[in-house]
Amino acid sequence: MNIVSGVVSIEYSHFYITEHIETGWQLLGKWPYQPVSGGRMSISGPTTSPAVPAACWLTGGRGHAPDLQLDPASTYTVHVYAKGRQDSRARYEAAMDREEWGLHEGFEDYVVAFVPTGQQVRPRRPGHSPR
């Protein structure tokens, strides 16, 4: 990992850190989200079952992508970005027409970011009584 340093004037303990999104990523939308249970999230395709691990993810031998644990006492804004949607159909059809058979996946990429926005009363998990 590269170490980057710099100096910025800070007033009243306020400063900003911004991630520069590559111009190839399109923001599809932002939506509010409130966990309704324990905050454990996973992703599944509508016809392909749970997501498989992305490169370099450690799964602990479970064979699918790791769960994301959100703080159930927080509220969030969900940002969804996509890349490759404009020509994914053409690239998919070109891949299907090829003689060799291989992995025909990965025609679109998505990033989902949960940004904390506030607090809520911690939801009660099903089957657990309040203490």
N, C-alpha and C positions, 0 to 999 in steps of 0.2 A: 504494500500500500504506500502510495506517495504521501509525504508529509508536506502540507501546504500551510504557510503562515502569512499573516499580514497584520496591518494596524488599521483600526477604524475608530472614529470618535463615537463614543456611546454617551447618550444623554438619558438620565433617569432610568438606568438599567435596562433600556430597550435596545434590541438589535435584531436583525433579520438574517436568516440563512435561506437562500433560494436555490432550488434545483433547476438547472436549465434543461428543459425537455428538448430533445433532438427534434428538428423540424419535421422528421418522418413520423412522429407520433401525433395522432389526432385525439383531442379530448372528446369523448363521446358524451360525457355528462357528469354532473355532480348530484348526489342525492344524500339526504340525511339518513342516518342509520342508528338505531338504538338496539343493543343486544336485548333479547327477550328471555334469555336463559343464562348459561354459563359463559358465553362469549367465545366458545370454541367453533372455529370456522374451517370449512374445507370446500373444495371445488370438485364438481363432477360435470361431465358432459351429458347432454340430454339423451344420448344414445350410446355413450362409450364408458359409462361408469366413472369411478374416481380418477382424478388426474394422476398421471404417472410422474415420477420425479423429473424436475428440470435438471439440466447439467449441473453438477457440483453440489446438488442437495443431498444431504445425508438423511436417510429414511429410517434407520434403525432396523432394517430388514423387513419393514412392513410392505414394501412393494408399491406403495403409492406416495404421492406428494405429502409432505408433513402438514399437519393442521396448523392454523394460525390461532393463537390465543389472544383475544381482545380482552381488555378490562371490562367486565360486565357492568361496572359502576360508571362507565364513561359513555358519552354520546359521540358520534362520529359524522364526518362528511366523507362519503365514498366517492373517489375520483376514478373514472374508468377511461383508460387510454388504449388506442388500438393502432397497429401499424400493419400495412400490407393488405388492407381490405379492398382497396381500389382495383387491384388486378388479381386478387386471389383466385377467382373463378377461372380466368385464363391460364394461370400457372397450374392450377389443379388439373384442368382438362389436358394441357400439354404433358403433364406428368403421367396421366392415365394412358395417353397415346403412345408412350415410349414402349419399346420392345422388352427391355429389362424390367423386372419387378423388384421393387425395393420399398423403402419407407416413403409413403405418400402422405406425409403429415407436415405440419409446421408452415402452412401457407399464410396464416395470420398470427400475429403476436398481440397479447393483451397484457396490460398492467392494471392492477386494481390496488389503490392506495386508500387505507383507512386513516383519516386525519382526525385526531381527537378535537372535539369542539366544546365539551362541557361535561357535566356530571349528571347522573340520575340516581335514583334509589336503586341499589343493587337488586336485580330481578331474582325472584325465588326460583331455584332450580326445581324442575318436576321431581316429585318424590321426596323432597327435603322439606322439613318443617322449619319455620322461622325460629331463630334463637333469641 
